[in-house]
């Protein structure tokens, strides 16, 4: 039988003490994901909004190339990984030139954050349906799903360009 080192009981006790905190962190992340899913499902897309999103992202890419130091600072402040919609929207809206771009295209920071998520959700649901899968009601906005089916080629073209502009804008 293998003996525990002197640190063994300490490590086990530390793990036991941390489990509630880890569990609450996992629960908070799960709750955050559920809230995000509800927000994305409730958000209603339109082709005009997706086109505006693409235009704003192209403008942000142009801005980032013209103002590399400001862009670097914005990238450093931008949240990494899963974050709340409010936090991500606030970072975009905190830069006056970017806020001006949003205003020019009649989008809010929330729109800017929710449009790609809602579009991804709808496109995945449309692809699932095309494969014969049944989409559980309430997991995707039916209007977004209809848009994703009806305008698939146009949406794909916009988002393909947006992906390139996102790299110019945010470096990722």
C-alpha positions in Angstrom: 0.0 0.0 0.0 1.3 3.4 -0.9 1.7 6.0 1.9 0.5 9.5 1.6 3.2 12.1 1.7 3.1 14.7 4.5 1.4 17.1 2.1 -1.3 14.5 1.2 -3.8 15.3 4.0 -3.2 19.0 3.5 -3.9 18.8 -0.2 -7.0 16.7 0.4 -8.3 19.2 3.0 -7.6 22.1 0.7 -9.6 20.4 -2.1 -12.5 19.7 0.2 -12.5 23.3 1.4 -12.4 24.5 -2.2 -15.2 22.3 -3.6 -18.1 24.6 -2.5 -16.3 27.6 -4.1 -15.6 25.6 -7.3 -19.2 24.4 -7.3 -20.6 27.9 -6.9 -18.3 29.1 -9.7 -19.6 26.3 -12.0 -23.2 27.1 -10.9 -22.6 30.8 -11.7 -21.1 30.0 -15.1 -24.1 27.7 -15.8 -26.5 30.4 -14.7 -24.6 33.0 -16.9 -24.9 30.6 -19.9 -28.6 30.2 -19.3 -29.1 34.0 -19.1 -27.0 34.5 -22.3 -29.0 31.8 -24.1 -32.3 33.5 -23.1 -31.0 36.8 -24.2 -29.8 35.4 -27.6 -33.1 33.5 -28.1 -35.1 36.6 -27.3 -33.1 38.9 -29.6 -34.7 39.4 -33.0 -32.5 39.6 -36.0 -33.2 41.3 -39.3 -31.1 41.3 -42.5 -30.6 45.1 -42.0 -29.2 44.5 -38.5 -26.8 41.9 -39.7 -25.7 44.2 -42.6 -25.2 47.0 -40.1 -23.2 44.7 -37.9 -20.9 43.9 -40.8 -20.5 47.6 -41.6 -19.7 48.5 -38.0 -17.1 45.7 -37.8 -15.5 46.8 -41.1 -15.4 50.4 -39.6 -13.8 49.1 -36.4 -11.2 47.2 -38.5 -10.4 50.4 -40.4 -10.3 52.4 -37.1 -7.9 49.8 -35.5 -5.6 50.0 -38.5 -5.6 53.8 -38.4 -5.2 54.0 -34.6 -3.0 51.0 -33.6 -2.2 52.3 -30.1 -5.8 53.0 -29.2 -6.8 49.6 -30.7 -4.1 47.9 -28.6 -5.5 49.6 -25.4 -9.1 48.6 -26.3 -8.0 45.0 -27.0 -6.3 44.9 -23.6 -9.5 46.1 -21.9 -11.7 43.7 -23.8 -13.0 40.8 -21.8 -11.5 37.4 -22.7 -13.7 34.3 -22.9 -17.3 34.2 -21.8 -18.5 37.5 -20.3 -21.8 39.3 -19.8 -23.4 41.1 -22.6 -23.4 44.3 -20.6 -19.7 44.1 -20.0 -18.8 43.4 -23.6 -21.2 46.1 -24.9 -19.7 48.7 -22.4 -16.2 48.1 -23.7 -17.2 48.7 -27.3 -19.3 51.8 -26.4 -16.5 53.2 -24.2 -14.4 54.2 -27.3 -16.1 57.4 -28.7 -15.2 56.6 -32.3 -16.6 53.1 -32.0 -19.8 54.4 -30.3 -20.1 56.9 -33.2 -19.9 53.9 -35.7 -22.6 52.1 -33.8 -24.8 55.2 -33.7 -24.2 55.8 -37.4 -25.5 52.3 -38.2 -28.3 52.5 -35.6 -26.9 49.7 -33.4 -26.2 49.6 -29.7 -23.4 47.8 -28.0 -25.9 45.1 -27.0 -26.9 44.7 -30.7 -23.2 44.4 -31.6 -22.7 41.6 -29.0 -26.0 39.8 -29.6 -26.2 39.8 -33.4 -23.4 37.3 -34.1 -24.6 35.0 -31.2 -28.2 35.1 -32.4 -27.1 34.5 -36.0 -24.9 31.5 -35.0 -27.8 30.0 -32.9 -30.2 30.4 -35.9 -27.8 29.1 -38.5 -27.0 26.0 -36.3 -30.7 25.4 -35.9 -31.3 25.7 -39.6 -28.4 23.3 -40.3 -29.9 20.9 -37.8 -33.3 21.0 -39.4 -31.8 20.5 -42.8 -30.3 17.2 -41.4 -33.8 16.2 -40.2 -33.3 17.1 -36.5 -36.2 18.6 -34.6 -35.4 21.9 -32.8 -36.9 22.1 -29.4 -39.3 25.1 -29.2 -37.8 28.0 -27.2 -34.2 27.2 -28.0 -34.1 29.4 -31.0 -36.1 32.5 -32.0 -38.4 31.3 -34.8 -38.0 34.6 -36.7 -34.3 34.3 -36.6 -34.5 30.7 -37.8 -36.7 31.8 -40.7 -34.2 34.5 -41.6 -31.3 32.0 -41.4 -33.1 29.7 -43.8 -34.3 32.4 -46.2 -31.1 34.5 -46.5 -28.5 31.9 -45.8 -26.2 32.8 -48.7 -26.3 36.6 -47.9 -25.8 36.0 -44.2 -22.9 33.7 -44.8 -21.3 36.3 -47.1 -21.7 39.1 -44.5 -20.3 36.9 -41.7 -17.4 35.7 -43.9 -16.3 39.3 -44.4 -17.0 40.1 -40.8 -14.7 37.3 -39.7 -11.8 39.0 -41.6 -12.8 42.4 -40.2 -12.9 41.0 -36.7 -9.3 39.9 -36.9 -8.3 43.4 -38.1 -10.4 45.0 -35.3 -9.7 42.7 -32.4 -6.7 40.6 -33.5 -8.8 37.4 -33.0 
